Amino acid sequence: MPFWSKKKPASKRVKLFFATDVHGSEPTFRKFINAAKVYQVDALVLGGDITGKMLVPVITDGPGHYRATLQSNPVSIQGDEGLTEFEKKLGKLGFYHAVLSAAEYQALLDDPERVDAIYTEKARERLASWVRLAEERLAGTDVRCFITGGNDDSPEVLEVLAREARDRVVPCEGRLVDVGDEGHTMVSLGYSNPTPWDTPRELEEPELP
């Protein structure tokens, strides 16, 4: 028996860019995707807590006049340009919004299930737009974007990943996936143990997948 054996060729190093807790922020997600080119990485990994924390009602007060409350401060919005700027500000903060009449807003005050439905719809829309952006920006490259949900991300929102992903985006939660072509693999889990905040995906330790 020989005292040594032939060494296997060393695996190529795979360079990752990892981020988490983007929480609905439009510029943060765009920076994450652009990091592939800036840092010349082989793969992007978004490790969960994708969705935003808040739905902000924007109430119409007649043609071209709107009002809202942002971080406990009343906001008066004038004209379509003002509304567009306010929407950008909300996107930067990671918040969603819905434009409502005063009557619609009053009705929602007594309908928490409808509020949750609107929040989920807005979160799904933003995540879908992000996946399409990632597919567009990474097209023609070898970079793949691996995305898993976190404990703050509901299953209803995460369904969008499988629906919208094409060549460059990989919904990777609960799967063994290859990162690069050199034998590097990854497994992701987005659930957490119970927290004081009662987030959408919490399980006791024995229940974790």
ZADO-1210 file (C-alpha; in nm, 4 decimals, padded with zeros to 6 digits):
<atoms>
<atom x="00.0000" y="00.0000" z="00.0000" code="MET" pos="1"/>
<atom x="00.1516" y="00.3371" z="-00.0928" code="PRO" pos="2"/>
<atom x="00.2276" y="00.5922" z="00.1776" code="PHE" pos="3"/>
<atom x="00.0666" y="00.8658" z="-00.0226" code="TRP" pos="4"/>
<atom x="-00.2033" y="00.8974" z="-00.2808" code="SER" pos="5"/>
<atom x="-00.2449" y="01.1283" z="-00.5696" code="LYS" pos="6"/>
<atom x="-00.4085" y="01.4518" z="-00.4615" code="LYS" pos="7"/>
<atom x="-00.7312" y="01.5537" z="-00.6233" code="LYS" pos="8"/>
<atom x="-00.7220" y="01.8816" z="-00.8131" code="PRO" pos="9"/>
<atom x="-00.8157" y="02.1693" z="-00.5847" code="ALA" pos="10"/>
<atom x="-01.1649" y="02.3055" z="-00.6412" code="SER" pos="11"/>
<atom x="-01.1856" y="02.6495" z="-00.7885" code="LYS" pos="12"/>
<atom x="-01.2773" y="02.9130" z="-00.5340" code="ARG" pos="13"/>
<atom x="-01.6266" y="03.0512" z="-00.5698" code="VAL" pos="14"/>
<atom x="-01.6736" y="03.4171" z="-00.4800" code="LYS" pos="15"/>
<atom x="-02.0125" y="03.5001" z="-00.3267" code="LEU" pos="16"/>
<atom x="-02.1827" y="03.8260" z="-00.2404" code="PHE" pos="17"/>
<atom x="-02.4256" y="03.7660" z="00.0465" code="PHE" pos="18"/>
<atom x="-02.6924" y="04.0050" z="00.1743" code="ALA" pos="19"/>
<atom x="-02.9984" y="03.9721" z="00.3925" code="THR" pos="20"/>
<atom x="-03.2774" y="04.1804" z="00.5484" code="ASP" pos="21"/>
<atom x="-03.3385" y="04.4092" z="00.2515" code="VAL" pos="22"/>
<atom x="-03.6963" y="04.4460" z="00.3821" code="HIS" pos="23"/>
<atom x="-03.8574" y="04.5869" z="00.0702" code="GLY" pos="24"/>
<atom x="-03.6028" y="04.8639" z="00.0032" code="SER" pos="25"/>
<atom x="-03.5832" y="04.9339" z="-00.3696" code="GLU" pos="26"/>
<atom x="-03.2328" y="05.0926" z="-00.3802" code="PRO" pos="27"/>
<atom x="-03.0926" y="04.8282" z="-00.1463" code="THR" pos="28"/>
<atom x="-03.2042" y="04.5471" z="-00.3755" code="PHE" pos="29"/>
<atom x="-03.0692" y="04.7262" z="-00.6821" code="ARG" pos="30"/>
<atom x="-02.7305" y="04.7686" z="-00.5121" code="LYS" pos="31"/>
<atom x="-02.7369" y="04.3991" z="-00.4268" code="PHE" pos="32"/>
<atom x="-02.7870" y="04.3023" z="-00.7924" code="ILE" pos="33"/>
<atom x="-02.5269" y="04.5541" z="-00.9129" code="ASN" pos="34"/>
<atom x="-02.2746" y="04.4047" z="-00.6676" code="ALA" pos="35"/>
<atom x="-02.2302" y="04.1132" z="-00.9083" code="ALA" pos="36"/>
<atom x="-02.0523" y="04.3426" z="-01.1540" code="LYS" pos="37"/>
<atom x="-01.8866" y="04.5735" z="-00.8999" code="VAL" pos="38"/>
<atom x="-01.7219" y="04.2913" z="-00.7030" code="TYR" pos="39"/>
<atom x="-01.6869" y="04.0423" z="-00.9898" code="GLN" pos="40"/>
<atom x="-01.8573" y="03.7606" z="-00.8011" code="VAL" pos="41"/>
<atom x="-01.9638" y="03.4173" z="-00.9179" code="ASP" pos="42"/>
<atom x="-02.2970" y="03.4182" z="-00.7356" code="ALA" pos="43"/>
<atom x="-02.5322" y="03.6401" z="-00.5391" code="LEU" pos="44"/>
<atom x="-02.7114" y="03.5078" z="-00.2302" code="VAL" pos="45"/>
<atom x="-03.0082" y="03.6877" z="-00.0748" code="LEU" pos="46"/>
<atom x="-03.0613" y="03.5253" z="00.2615" code="GLY" pos="47"/>
<atom x="-03.4172" y="03.6173" z="00.3523" code="GLY" pos="48"/>
<atom x="-03.6357" y="03.8857" z="00.5103" code="ASP" pos="49"/>
<atom x="-03.7152" y="04.0241" z="00.1677" code="ILE" pos="50"/>
<atom x="-04.0514" y="04.1877" z="00.2295" code="THR" pos="51"/>
<atom x="-04.1158" y="04.5330" z="00.3723" code="GLY" pos="52"/>
<atom x="-04.2536" y="04.6095" z="00.7142" code="LYS" pos="53"/>
<atom x="-04.5364" y="04.8518" z="00.6439" code="MET" pos="54"/>
<atom x="-04.8273" y="04.9472" z="00.4178" code="LEU" pos="55"/>
<atom x="-04.8850" y="05.3237" z="00.4034" code="VAL" pos="56"/>
<atom x="-05.2308" y="05.4479" z="00.2970" code="PRO" pos="57"/>
<atom x="-05.2233" y="05.7514" z="00.0660" code="VAL" pos="58"/>
<atom x="-05.5627" y="05.9241" z="00.0753" code="ILE" pos="59"/>
<atom x="-05.6944" y="06.1329" z="-00.2108" code="THR" pos="60"/>
<atom x="-05.8324" y="06.4748" z="-00.1162" code="ASP" pos="61"/>
<atom x="-05.9567" y="06.5773" z="-00.4583" code="GLY" pos="62"/>
<atom x="-05.7785" y="06.5929" z="-00.7957" code="PRO" pos="63"/>
<atom x="-05.4026" y="06.6192" z="-00.7477" code="GLY" pos="64"/>
<atom x="-05.4197" y="06.6388" z="-00.3685" code="HIS" pos="65"/>
<atom x="-05.3134" y="06.3575" z="-00.1374" code="TYR" pos="66"/>
<atom x="-05.2320" y="06.3095" z="00.2277" code="ARG" pos="67"/>
<atom x="-05.0557" y="06.0407" z="00.4273" code="ALA" pos="68"/>
<atom x="-04.8877" y="05.9754" z="00.7589" code="THR" pos="69"/>
<atom x="-04.5255" y="05.8663" z="00.7472" code="LEU" pos="70"/>
<atom x="-04.3389" y="05.7711" z="01.0640" code="GLN" pos="71"/>
<atom x="-04.6025" y="05.9504" z="01.2749" code="SER" pos="72"/>
<atom x="-04.5731" y="06.2721" z="01.0712" code="ASN" pos="73"/>
<atom x="-04.8580" y="06.4038" z="00.8532" code="PRO" pos="74"/>
<atom x="-04.7599" y="06.4563" z="00.4882" code="VAL" pos="75"/>
<atom x="-04.9399" y="06.6725" z="00.2318" code="SER" pos="76"/>
<atom x="-04.8727" y="06.5731" z="-00.1302" code="ILE" pos="77"/>
<atom x="-04.9456" y="06.7994" z="-00.4257" code="GLN" pos="78"/>
<atom x="-04.9819" y="06.6805" z="-00.7847" code="GLY" pos="79"/>
<atom x="-04.8757" y="06.3668" z="-00.9661" code="ASP" pos="80"/>
<atom x="-04.5077" y="06.4620" z="-00.9472" code="GLU" pos="81"/>
<atom x="-04.5350" y="06.5002" z="-00.5726" code="GLY" pos="82"/>
<atom x="-04.7041" y="06.1600" z="-00.5491" code="LEU" pos="83"/>
<atom x="-04.4281" y="06.0005" z="-00.7569" code="THR" pos="84"/>
<atom x="-04.1596" y="06.1476" z="-00.5300" code="GLU" pos="85"/>
<atom x="-04.3443" y="06.0281" z="-00.2214" code="PHE" pos="86"/>
<atom x="-04.3740" y="05.6787" z="-00.3694" code="GLU" pos="87"/>
<atom x="-03.9960" y="05.6760" z="-00.4324" code="LYS" pos="88"/>
<atom x="-03.9352" y="05.7764" z="-00.0720" code="LYS" pos="89"/>
<atom x="-04.1556" y="05.4936" z="00.0508" code="LEU" pos="90"/>
<atom x="-03.9727" y="05.2495" z="-00.1779" code="GLY" pos="91"/>
<atom x="-03.6380" y="05.3621" z="-00.0380" code="LYS" pos="92"/>
<atom x="-03.7647" y="05.2984" z="00.3141" code="LEU" pos="93"/>
<atom x="-03.8978" y="04.9578" z="00.2107" code="GLY" pos="94"/>
<atom x="-04.2629" y="05.0505" z="00.2644" code="PHE" pos="95"/>
<atom x="-04.5577" y="04.9734" z="00.0379" code="TYR" pos="96"/>
<atom x="-04.8476" y="05.2067" z="-00.0328" code="HIS" pos="97"/>
<atom x="-05.2055" y="05.2054" z="-00.1553" code="ALA" pos="98"/>
<atom x="-05.3860" y="05.5100" z="-00.2961" code="VAL" pos="99"/>
<atom x="-05.7357" y="05.5212" z="-00.1463" code="LEU" pos="100"/>
<atom x="-06.0366" y="05.7466" z="-00.1322" code="SER" pos="101"/>
<atom x="-06.1398" y="05.8674" z="00.2128" code="ALA" pos="102"/>
<atom x="-06.4336" y="05.6244" z="00.2065" code="ALA" pos="103"/>
<atom x="-06.2087" y="05.3310" z="00.1128" code="GLU" pos="104"/>
<atom x="-05.9673" y="05.4207" z="00.3908" code="TYR" pos="105"/>
<atom x="-06.2473" y="05.4349" z="00.6502" code="GLN" pos="106"/>
<atom x="-06.3774" y="05.0969" z="00.5381" code="ALA" pos="107"/>
<atom x="-06.0335" y="04.9417" z="00.5791" code="LEU" pos="108"/>
<atom x="-06.0096" y="05.0579" z="00.9402" code="LEU" pos="109"/>
<atom x="-06.2651" y="04.7906" z="01.0282" code="ASP" pos="110"/>
<atom x="-06.1349" y="04.5245" z="00.7906" code="ASP" pos="111"/>
<atom x="-05.7900" y="04.3997" z="00.8995" code="PRO" pos="112"/>
<atom x="-05.8150" y="04.0968" z="00.6696" code="GLU" pos="113"/>
<atom x="-05.8506" y="04.3239" z="00.3675" code="ARG" pos="114"/>
<atom x="-05.5534" y="04.5301" z="00.4866" code="VAL" pos="115"/>
<atom x="-05.3455" y="04.2109" z="00.5081" code="ASP" pos="116"/>
<atom x="-05.4588" y="04.1141" z="00.1577" code="ALA" pos="117"/>
<atom x="-05.3515" y="04.4510" z="00.0142" code="ILE" pos="118"/>
<atom x="-05.0160" y="04.4285" z="00.1928" code="TYR" pos="119"/>
<atom x="-04.9573" y="04.0807" z="00.0502" code="THR" pos="120"/>
<atom x="-05.0536" y="04.1968" z="-00.2991" code="GLU" pos="121"/>
<atom x="-04.8099" y="04.4898" z="-00.2837" code="LYS" pos="122"/>
<atom x="-04.5310" y="04.2702" z="-00.1446" code="ALA" pos="123"/>
<atom x="-04.5846" y="04.0167" z="-00.4233" code="ARG" pos="124"/>
<atom x="-04.5780" y="04.2908" z="-00.6869" code="GLU" pos="125"/>
<atom x="-04.2476" y="04.4298" z="-00.5606" code="ARG" pos="126"/>
<atom x="-04.0828" y="04.0900" z="-00.5303" code="LEU" pos="127"/>
<atom x="-04.1975" y="03.9998" z="-00.8829" code="ALA" pos="128"/>
<atom x="-04.0456" y="04.3222" z="-01.0168" code="SER" pos="129"/>
<atom x="-03.7200" y="04.2451" z="-00.8340" code="TRP" pos="130"/>
<atom x="-03.6941" y="03.8962" z="-00.9826" code="VAL" pos="131"/>
<atom x="-03.7564" y="04.0354" z="-01.3319" code="ARG" pos="132"/>
<atom x="-03.4903" y="04.3026" z="-01.2708" code="LEU" pos="133"/>
<atom x="-03.2381" y="04.0403" z="-01.1569" code="ALA" pos="134"/>
<atom x="-03.3095" y="03.8265" z="-01.4622" code="GLU" pos="135"/>
<atom x="-03.2597" y="04.1288" z="-01.6873" code="GLU" pos="136"/>
<atom x="-02.9406" y="04.2571" z="-01.5225" code="ARG" pos="137"/>
<atom x="-02.7752" y="03.9139" z="-01.5002" code="LEU" pos="138"/>
<atom x="-02.8742" y="03.7984" z="-01.8491" code="ALA" pos="139"/>
<atom x="-02.5723" y="03.7040" z="-02.0584" code="GLY" pos="140"/>
<atom x="-02.3553" y="03.6379" z="-01.7517" code="THR" pos="141"/>
<atom x="-02.2689" y="03.3207" z="-01.5600" code="ASP" pos="142"/>
<atom x="-02.3846" y="03.4777" z="-01.2325" code="VAL" pos="143"/>
<atom x="-02.6858" y="03.3269" z="-01.0622" code="ARG" pos="144"/>
<atom x="-02.8878" y="03.4934" z="-00.7878" code="CYS" pos="145"/>
<atom x="-02.9936" y="03.2538" z="-00.5118" code="PHE" pos="146"/>
<atom x="-03.2904" y="03.3750" z="-00.3066" code="ILE" pos="147"/>
<atom x="-03.4406" y="03.2238" z="00.0064" code="THR" pos="148"/>
<atom x="-03.7176" y="03.3580" z="00.2248" code="GLY" pos="149"/>
<atom x="-03.6777" y="03.4488" z="00.5904" code="GLY" pos="150"/>
<atom x="-03.9030" y="03.4350" z="00.8931" code="ASN" pos="151"/>
<atom x="-04.0518" y="03.7736" z="00.7956" code="ASP" pos="152"/>
<atom x="-04.1576" y="03.6460" z="00.4523" code="ASP" pos="153"/>
<atom x="-04.4974" y="03.4790" z="00.4205" code="SER" pos="154"/>
<atom x="-04.5464" y="03.1742" z="00.1961" code="PRO" pos="155"/>
<atom x="-04.8011" y="03.3730" z="-00.0071" code="GLU" pos="156"/>
<atom x="-04.5318" y="03.6257" z="-00.1002" code="VAL" pos="157"/>
<atom x="-04.2574" y="03.3706" z="-00.1575" code="LEU" pos="158"/>
<atom x="-04.4695" y="03.1878" z="-00.4171" code="GLU" pos="159"/>
<atom x="-04.3696" y="03.4659" z="-00.6550" code="VAL" pos="160"/>
<atom x="-04.0102" y="03.3399" z="-00.6668" code="LEU" pos="161"/>
<atom x="-04.0953" y="03.0109" z="-00.8363" code="ALA" pos="162"/>
<atom x="-04.3389" y="03.1811" z="-01.0723" code="ARG" pos="163"/>
<atom x="-04.1049" y="03.4576" z="-01.1914" code="GLU" pos="164"/>
<atom x="-03.7610" y="03.2899" z="-01.1808" code="ALA" pos="165"/>
<atom x="-03.6111" y="03.1976" z="-01.5176" code="ARG" pos="166"/>
<atom x="-03.2402" y="03.1440" z="-01.5956" code="ASP" pos="167"/>
<atom x="-03.0490" y="03.3610" z="-01.3485" code="ARG" pos="168"/>
<atom x="-03.2661" y="03.3611" z="-01.0332" code="VAL" pos="169"/>
<atom x="-03.2756" y="03.0415" z="-00.8243" code="VAL" pos="170"/>
<atom x="-03.5355" y="02.9980" z="-00.5471" code="PRO" pos="171"/>
<atom x="-03.3175" y="02.7864" z="-00.3205" code="CYS" pos="172"/>
<atom x="-03.4977" y="02.7384" z="00.0115" code="GLU" pos="173"/>
<atom x="-03.5279" y="02.3786" z="00.1234" code="GLY" pos="174"/>
<atom x="-03.3114" y="02.2563" z="-00.1634" code="ARG" pos="175"/>
<atom x="-02.9549" y="02.1401" z="-00.2101" code="LEU" pos="176"/>
<atom x="-02.8226" y="02.3621" z="-00.4878" code="VAL" pos="177"/>
<atom x="-02.4929" y="02.3816" z="-00.6714" code="ASP" pos="178"/>
<atom x="-02.3169" y="02.7146" z="-00.6352" code="VAL" pos="179"/>
<atom x="-02.0919" y="02.7327" z="-00.9378" code="GLY" pos="180"/>
<atom x="-01.9666" y="02.4283" z="-01.1289" code="ASP" pos="181"/>
<atom x="-01.6889" y="02.3219" z="-00.8929" code="GLU" pos="182"/>
<atom x="-01.8779" y="02.1016" z="-00.6479" code="GLY" pos="183"/>
<atom x="-01.9741" y="02.3713" z="-00.3973" code="HIS" pos="184"/>
<atom x="-02.3261" y="02.3198" z="-00.2615" code="THR" pos="185"/>
<atom x="-02.5626" y="02.5143" z="-00.0366" code="MET" pos="186"/>
<atom x="-02.8750" y="02.4438" z="00.1687" code="VAL" pos="187"/>
<atom x="-03.1025" y="02.7240" z="00.2928" code="SER" pos="188"/>
<atom x="-03.3673" y="02.7419" z="00.5644" code="LEU" pos="189"/>
<atom x="-03.5733" y="03.0559" z="00.6217" code="GLY" pos="190"/>
<atom x="-03.7728" y="02.9653" z="00.9323" code="TYR" pos="191"/>
<atom x="-03.6841" y="03.0837" z="01.2826" code="SER" pos="192"/>
<atom x="-03.7660" y="02.9864" z="01.6365" code="ASN" pos="193"/>
<atom x="-04.0522" y="03.1844" z="01.7971" code="PRO" pos="194"/>
<atom x="-03.9818" y="03.5558" z="01.8444" code="THR" pos="195"/>
<atom x="-04.1615" y="03.8309" z="02.0406" code="PRO" pos="196"/>
<atom x="-04.2816" y="03.9752" z="01.7064" code="TRP" pos="197"/>
<atom x="-04.4906" y="03.6786" z="01.5876" code="ASP" pos="198"/>
<atom x="-04.3446" y="03.6815" z="01.2368" code="THR" pos="199"/>
<atom x="-04.5028" y="03.4787" z="00.9536" code="PRO" pos="200"/>
<atom x="-04.2664" y="03.1810" z="00.9660" code="ARG" pos="201"/>
<atom x="-04.1770" y="03.0715" z="01.3171" code="GLU" pos="202"/>
<atom x="-04.1529" y="02.7156" z="01.4467" code="LEU" pos="203"/>
<atom x="-04.0498" y="02.5471" z="01.7682" code="GLU" pos="204"/>
<atom x="-03.7153" y="02.3672" z="01.7435" code="GLU" pos="205"/>
<atom x="-03.8621" y="02.0134" z="01.7046" code="PRO" pos="206"/>
<atom x="-04.0844" y="02.1375" z="01.4196" code="GLU" pos="207"/>
<atom x="-03.8084" y="02.2887" z="01.2088" code="LEU" pos="208"/>
<atom x="-03.7647" y="02.1092" z="00.8737" code="PRO" pos="209"/>
</atoms>
